[in-house]
Structures are given as structure tokens and as C-alpha cells.
């Protein structure tokens, strides 16, 4: 993980593009194709780049971000934002916000919050339905994300 740097994070995201051409989803990074996937007409792209650019300020209002990890491998995009520490027994955990997206149908779109310990690489993910979102990339996914974001990110 890296120390949180909003400009660096957004710069890396800016180099990502996910486009549809007919029944093919094309994922590019630095203008180079890194993955293609055949899809049906009901598949809907979730634009993780635009989402993060538009919602990062709201996320920052809920999480005092100290570190981050952004992974773009093939058709999978993963962002982990790590916040304040919490001690439980002799273990130190950090609050974490996770977004996983895929443009190759390999993963559902998911948003999770939980606790992370780098000491033993332990992740505890919350399963409370108001703080967890996991959906397939079918028509209407972007509207469902907007509803989730409003209910989750605007709560403190």
C-alpha cells in the first residue's frame, strides 16, 4: 500500500478506460488494450473511474484516508482506502473501504467496508446490508450504485 495521495490516485485512474464496441467490452490502460470480453445486450458498464472522481470527496468525508491500494489487472479494478486505527485486544486494525469492479465479467461490482490488519493481512468485511453492495453488471447497475452511494456515503 501507498501513503494516500489523491492526485496520484486520480492520475492513475485517468489512464483507465472501459468502452463498449458492439458486444465487446474493451479495457485499456495507458491507451493499451489490457483485456477484452464478449458480453450480451443486458451487460452494463460501471465506470469506476468517473465514480471515484465524483465520489472521492464524499468518501474522504466519511474516512480519514491514510493509505490506499489501486490495482488494475486485466479486466479487474480494485481500490482499497485505509483509514484510522482501531485496537481489538492486542491487534491493531484499520478501517477500510473497498471497491472491486470488473470489465471482463469475472467479478461482481462490490463495495465493502471493514477492518484490515497488515500485521497478519487479515480482512474483516462487514455484512450489514446497508454497508455492503454486490451486484452483477446488468442493466440498471449504475442506478443501483447511485442509490447505495446516497444511502451510504451521506450517512456519518
C-alpha positions as MATLAB code, in Angstrom:
seq = 'XXXXXXXXXXXXXXXXXXXXXXXXXXXXXXXXXXXXXXXXXXXXXXXXXXXXXXXXXXXXXXXXXXXXXXXXXXXXXXXXXXXXXXXXXXXXXXXXXXXXXXXXXXXXXXXXXXXXXXXXXXXXXXXXXXXXXXXXXXXXXXXXXXXXXXXXXXXX';
ca = [
       0.000    0.000    0.000;
       0.993    3.592   -0.555;
       0.539    6.714    1.540;
      -2.681    8.387    0.408;
      -2.151   10.871   -2.383;
      -5.392   11.966   -4.032;
      -3.679   13.491   -7.079;
      -1.648   10.331   -7.711;
      -4.739    8.119   -7.312;
      -6.815   10.197   -9.723;
      -3.927   10.374  -12.194;
      -3.660    6.583  -12.315;
      -7.427    6.252  -12.702;
      -7.407    8.787  -15.534;
      -5.285    6.345  -17.570;
      -8.020    3.688  -17.374;
     -10.743    3.432  -19.988;
     -13.581    0.934  -20.310;
     -15.526    1.058  -23.565;
     -18.168   -0.966  -25.325;
     -17.957   -1.800  -29.017;
     -20.973   -3.867  -30.007;
     -20.900   -6.976  -27.842;
     -17.307   -6.453  -26.674;
     -16.035   -4.628  -23.607;
     -12.556   -3.197  -24.138;
     -10.444   -2.299  -21.103;
      -7.436   -0.051  -21.748;
      -4.714    1.308  -19.524;
      -2.318    3.956  -20.863;
      -4.131    3.646  -24.229;
      -3.106   -0.022  -24.453;
      -5.719   -2.801  -24.546;
      -5.294   -4.971  -21.443;
      -8.494   -7.043  -21.698;
     -11.467   -7.690  -23.953;
     -14.625   -9.583  -23.069;
     -17.688  -10.648  -25.020;
     -20.956   -9.617  -23.385;
     -24.692   -9.738  -24.048;
     -27.006   -6.776  -24.543;
     -28.023   -6.777  -20.858;
     -24.443   -6.141  -19.657;
     -23.931   -2.604  -18.370;
     -20.530   -0.989  -17.835;
     -19.838    0.523  -14.442;
     -17.431    3.426  -14.960;
     -15.275    3.095  -11.852;
     -13.039    5.965  -12.955;
     -15.852    8.509  -13.130;
     -17.486    7.137   -9.985;
     -14.336    7.578   -7.896;
     -13.630   11.011   -9.359;
     -17.177   12.116   -8.489;
     -17.452   10.465   -5.051;
     -13.935   10.676   -3.610;
     -14.702   13.872   -1.681;
     -17.732   12.176   -0.073;
     -15.640    9.121    0.776;
     -12.999   11.391    2.310;
     -15.726   12.958    4.487;
     -16.503    9.505    5.939;
     -12.976    8.112    6.066;
      -9.793    9.910    7.118;
      -7.737    8.150    4.428;
      -4.091    7.429    5.258;
      -3.175    4.742    2.715;
      -4.512    3.291   -0.491;
      -4.047    0.495   -2.970;
      -5.254    0.693   -6.551;
      -4.849   -2.384   -8.702;
      -5.746   -2.539  -12.390;
      -5.003   -6.001  -13.765;
      -6.639   -7.165  -16.952;
     -10.341   -6.542  -16.574;
     -10.318   -6.239  -12.767;
     -10.079   -2.945  -10.892;
      -9.647   -2.915   -7.108;
      -9.392    0.058   -4.766;
      -8.720   -0.159   -1.030;
      -8.774    3.018    1.052;
      -7.399    2.650    4.578;
      -8.357    4.967    7.417;
      -7.997    5.327   11.192;
      -6.768    2.598   13.536;
      -8.860    0.570   15.967;
      -7.364   -1.684   18.668;
      -9.065   -5.004   19.397;
      -7.213   -6.986   22.028;
      -3.571   -6.976   21.048;
      -4.323   -6.459   17.357;
      -4.368   -3.100   15.580;
      -6.871   -2.853   12.741;
      -7.533   -0.043   10.325;
     -10.892    0.960    8.910;
     -11.055    0.098    5.213;
     -13.293    0.888    2.249;
     -13.103   -1.490   -0.728;
     -14.392   -1.257   -4.308;
     -13.988   -4.179   -6.694;
     -15.097   -3.901  -10.304;
     -14.533   -5.951  -13.397;
     -14.930   -5.199  -17.058;
     -14.422   -8.838  -18.066;
     -17.367  -10.460  -16.215;
     -15.019  -12.157  -13.724;
     -16.290  -10.284  -10.644;
     -19.461   -8.652   -9.417;
     -19.279   -4.962   -8.657;
     -18.857   -4.706   -4.902;
     -18.478   -2.021   -2.263;
     -17.488   -3.092    1.242;
     -16.328   -1.569    4.490;
     -14.462   -3.440    7.157;
     -11.332   -3.738    9.221;
      -7.885   -4.555    7.904;
      -4.738   -5.609    9.780;
      -1.471   -5.516    7.868;
       0.212   -7.429   10.689;
      -1.350  -10.692    9.554;
      -3.031   -9.498    6.339;
      -6.447  -10.052    7.928;
      -9.573   -8.531    6.407;
     -12.890   -8.451    8.266;
     -15.623   -7.384    5.888;
     -18.927   -6.126    7.208;
     -22.036   -7.973    6.081;
     -24.567   -5.397    7.278;
     -26.725   -4.843    4.181;
     -26.674   -1.041    4.365;
     -22.853   -1.052    4.249;
     -22.406   -3.772    1.648;
     -23.187   -3.780   -2.063;
     -22.563   -6.583   -4.542;
     -24.317   -6.771   -7.911;
     -23.759   -8.221  -11.355;
     -23.156   -5.801  -14.226;
     -26.672   -5.937  -15.659;
     -28.874   -3.106  -16.888;
     -29.649   -0.716  -14.077;
     -26.396   -1.289  -12.151;
     -25.437    2.401  -12.276;
     -28.799    3.491  -10.819;
     -28.445    0.920   -8.035;
     -24.948    2.234   -7.262;
     -26.292    5.795   -7.066;
     -28.986    4.745   -4.576;
     -26.425    2.819   -2.490;
     -23.974    5.734   -2.578;
     -26.574    8.198   -1.396;
     -27.654    5.986    1.496;
     -24.104    5.002    2.495;
     -21.835    7.954    1.759;
     -24.161   10.629    3.025;
     -24.515    8.915    6.425;
     -21.933    9.698    9.074;
];
